Amino acid sequence: MPETPDSPDFSSAPDGSRWRRVAAAAGRVARAPLAGAEFLYRAGQENVHFTLPVLNGAFGDQLAARHDHRAIQMSFRRHEADVPVADLRLTPGPAGQPQKTVVFLHGLMGDEIIWQTGSPTGLRYGPALQQELGACCLYVRYNSGLHISENGQLLHKLLTELVQTFPAAVGELVLVGHSMGGLVIRSAGYYADQEARATRGTTAAEPGAPSNWLGHLRDVVLLGVPNDGSFLEQNSFFTSLILRKINLWPTRFVSGLIDKRSNGIKDLRHARLVEQDWQNPHADDLFPPRTVVPPLPGVHYHVLVGSLLKSATSVLHEYFGDGLVGAGSAHGRIFRDPAAPPDLRISTQVYPKLHHGTLLSNPEVYAYLRDVVAQ
């Protein structure tokens, strides 16, 4: 049938390109749910390794109490598997000297993979340090739902076993902790120091006595660590407290759900590093007792602080910091004590426009870490 003047020809009409754009846009809208589902699937597959750490961070103390097989046991990790210390097979350097050893600890609901893969700009910190400096990098996974002091004691035992098993291979120690991992490191240092004080002048001075890893420790790097507690957990505590005070069935129910969060999360309220603090009958008071854990003498602490803002001078920076850890807490009162001993070595660096996660994959942060290890 011949075309009539009234029949529209979209291909030749002046506005034909507009119709093609509309059709293309409609096609994109129709395909969007499929594309979104595909993206979520890929993201899920790429991050499936977080499933168990997230479960442990939220309820790991309850899993451990039930001896559930899903409860993570603190261990060094290689190839996404636990490795007993003896199976690390560490050896001295090329000239037979002990190697500089860097030990990485993840934060709440994290795992060792955050130090190894995932950076769009290249290698993450651990592999990059091994490639550039030849440092021996080790990665620890732990149940972040346990009390911080429990993980601190476990880390103390793990590092003690490391230096005892490989006395000729482990040289200077550099410990790197992100978020809760930094608190676990500080707690481990506290327990190692307490043990050293208890044994000083007795078994520790005898030939062949077990080595204390504090003798190897040179640097501690704290990346976005809530040294004075987490404002998020403080808000959770206040919310639960208020709901309980209202004392209606719905508010009691919601408060009960909030209170099921793990002991590790609860410890973040005031960064409790010592078991006596959470065992104290006043541990759940509004202003509970808190043991001061000072920096270890002779150790250089590097306090690295992220900020969502361009400026590090505002009240918002002090409170919100990198989005999960306030800058004031990350700086830590204990590291800003004007009456600190003169031999205490503290270096602080603030990184504007970096959130809590990007502290783990930033070139400037890596350059700082590389300089620490290279010294």
N, C-alpha and C positions, 0 to 999 in steps of 0.2 A: 504494500500500500504506500503511495507516495506521501511524503511528509507534508503536513498542512502548516500554514503560517502560525497556527495556534499551538503546535507541538513544540515544547521546549527542548532545545538541544544543549545539554549541560556542557558538552565538550567544546562547543564553539561560542557559547554565550559569553558576554563580557565578564559575568560573575562566575564562570565555570571553576576558576581556581578556588573561589570561596567554598563552593560545594565540595570540592576535593578535600579541602582542609577540614571541613566539617565531618566528612566521611572518615578521614584519617583519625581525627580526634575521637569520634565515636568508636572506632576500632580499638584505639588505645584504652579507652575507658572499659570496653568489654573485656580486654585482655588483662586489665589491671589486677583483678582478684587472683588470676592464675599466676601472674608474675609475682604478686605479693606472697602467695603461698609457696612459690618456688624459692623466693628469697628467705622466707622463714625456715623452710626445710634445710636449705644450705647452711644458714646461720646455726640452726640447731645441730646439724651434723658436725660443723666445725667446732662447736662449743660443748659437745656432749661430755667432754672430760670434766666439765664443771659440775655435772649432776651430783656426783657423790660428795665433792667438797661443799657444795651449797647445802645439801642435806645435813652434813656434819656440822657446818657452821650454825645452822638453825636448831638442830636437835642432837648434836653429837654427844653431849653428856648423857642424854637418855639412852642413846644407842650403846654407848660404852657400859652403862650401868646394867643393861640387859645382855651384855656380851654378844650383841648383834654383829654378824659378820660384816655389816656395812660400816661399822665404826672404824675410822682410819687409825692406824697405828703409826706413831712418829717413826720416820725412817728416811734415810737417804734414798734418792730416786735416780734411776737411769732407765731410759727407754720406756718410760711410763710404767715402771715396776719398782717395787721395794727392793732395796739391795742391802743385805747385812754388811756391817762395817768391814769385816774381813774380806768380803768379796769385792770391795772397791779396788783392791790391788794397786794401791798408790805406790809410786816409786820415786826415788830422789831425782833431781834434775840431771841434765847432761853431764855436769861436772861433779856429780855425786853429792851436791848440796841439797838441803831441804827446799821444797818448793813453797812459794807464797800460795796460800790456800784461801779461796774466797767461798764463804758459805752463804747461800741465799735463803731467806725465809719469806714466804708469801703472807698475805693478810687474811682477814676473815673471809671465809667461803672461797678462798683462792687455792691454787695448787702450783706446783713447780713449773708448769708449762708457761706461766706468765713471764718467766725470766728467759725463756728459750725461743719462743716463736710468737708470731702474730703482728710484728711490726711491719707496716707497709714500706718503710724506708730502708729496710735491711735487717741485719741480725739484731737480736735483742742483746741485753747486757752480758749475760753469761757467755754465750758462744763468741760474741765480739771480743770480750776480754781474753778468752783462750786464744783466739786467732791473732789478736794484736800483740798481746803481752806474754802469751804462753803460760798464764796463770792456771792453777788447778782450781776449777770451779765445781762446787758441790751444791746440790739442791735438796732441801728438806721439805717433806710434806708432813703435816700434822693435823690432828682433829681440832679445828678452831672452835668447836663448841664446848671443849673442856675449859675449866678455869685457866686463866693465863698463868697462874702460879704452877699448876700441874704441868702445863707444857714447858714452863721454864725449867722445872726440875728434870723433865724428860730430856730437854735439849742439853742441859748440863751433863747428864749421864752420856748422851750420844757423843758430845764433843770430847768428853773424857776418854771414852772408848776409842775415838778416832786418834787422839794423840798418843795413847798407849799402844795401839795396834801398829801405827806407822811412825815411830819416833824419828826415823831417818828421812822420812818423806815430807812430813808436815812441818813447814817452817812458820813464818809469820801468818797469823790469822787475821782476815778481814771479814767481819760479819755485816751482812746487808739485810735490813728488814724493811718491808713495806707495811705500813699501817699496823695492824695487830702484831705482825711479825717482829717489828721493832720492840714492842712491849715484851714479847716472849724472850727476845735477846737480853733485854735489861733484867728481866726476872731470872734468867739463867745466870747472868753475871752476879746477881745478888746471892744466889744459892752457892755458886762456886766460891765466892768470896767468904761466905759464912763457913763453908767446909774448910777452906784454907786457914781461916782464923782458928778453927777448932783443932786443927791438926798441926798448927805451927809449933815447932820445937819438939814434936813427937815423931809420928810416923812419916810426916812429909819431909823431915830432914834426914831420914835414914837412906843409905844407898839402896837404889833399886825400888824406892817407894813410888807409888803411882804418880804420874805427871798430872799437874793441874793445867787445864787448857788456858787458864788466865795468863800463864807464863808465855804463851804464844800470841796472845791477843794484842794487836797493835791499833786497829781502827774499827770503829762501829759507825756504819752509815744508816741513818734513820730517814726513810723516805715517807713523808706524809704520815707521821706517827702521832697518834693522839696522846701525847705524854701527860696531859692533864685531864684526859677524858674526852668522850665524844658527845657533842651537843645532841646528836640524834638519839643516843641511848638515854641521855638525861631527859629528853622530851618524852620518850617512851615510858620512863619511870614515872614522871609527873602525870602523864595521861592515865596510867594504870592507877596511880594513887588517888587521883581525883574521882575516877569512876568508882573505886571502892568506897570512897567517902560518901558518894551519892547514895550508894547502898540500895539500889533497885535491882530487880532480877536481871533486866537487860544489861545494866551497867556492870553488875557483878560478872555476868557471862563474858562480856567483852574484855573486862579486866583479867579474867581468868585465862582467856586466849592469849592476851599480851604477855602474861606472866609465864607462859610456857616456852618463851624464847630461851635459848641456851645460857648456861652459866658463863660461857665465853663472852657472849653479847652483854650480859649483865655486868660483867667486870669492866666493860668499856666505859661505864658511867663515870667512874673516877680513876680509871687506869689502875686497877688493883693488881699489884705485881706479887704480893706476898700472901700466903695461904691464911695467915692469922687474920687478915682483914676481912675475908669473906666468911671465916669461921666465927668472927666476933658477933655476939648477940645483937649488936647495934648496926650490923652491916647494911640493913635496909632502912636505916634512919635517913632523914632528909640530908643531914650532914654527917655521914658516917666517919669513923676513924680510918685513917689511911697512913700506912707506913711509908716514910720517905726513903726512896732508894736512890742514893747519890751516884753520880758517875764514878766509874772505877778509876783509881789513880794510875797514871801512866798510859792511859788509853786515850786516843784522839777520837772525839765524837764529832760527827758531821751531821748537822741537822738541816735537812733539805725540805723546804716548805713550798707548797704550791699555792697559787692564788687564782681565782676566777677573774679577778680584776686586773686592770693595768697598774693600779696604784696599790702599794702595800702600806699605806698610811691611814686608811679609813677604818671606821668601826666595823663596817661590813666585812672587811678583810679579816679583822681579828676574830669575828664570830664565825663566818662561813668558810673562810680560807679556800681550800680546794674543792669545796662543795660537800665533802663528807667529813673533813677534819678541819676545825677552826685553826686559823694561823696562830692565835694565842696559845692554844693547846699544843700545836706542833712545835712551837718554839720551846715550850716547857719552862715552868718556873724554875725547875731544878737546874736548867742549863743557862738561866739568866740571873743566877744568884750573885749579887755584888760582893758577898762575903765568901765566895768560893775560894778554895786554896789556890795559890799562885801557880802551882804546877798543873792545874786542871786545863786541859786543852779542848776547847769547843770552837768549832767553825760552823757558821750559819749562812745559808744561801737561800734566797727567795726567788721563785720562778713565776713571774706574772703570766697570766692567761694560760695556766696549766691546771687541769682538774686532776682529781685523785688518781684516775686511771692513766692519764698521759704522763704522769711522773715515771711510769714504767717503760716508756718508749720515746723519750725525748733526746735529741742529739746533745743538747747542752747538759742535761743531767748525766748522760753517758760520759761526756768529756770530763765532767767533774769526777765521776767514779773511776774512770781510767787513770786520771792523775793521782787519785788516792792509792790505787793499787800499784801504780808504777813507781811510787816513791821508795 
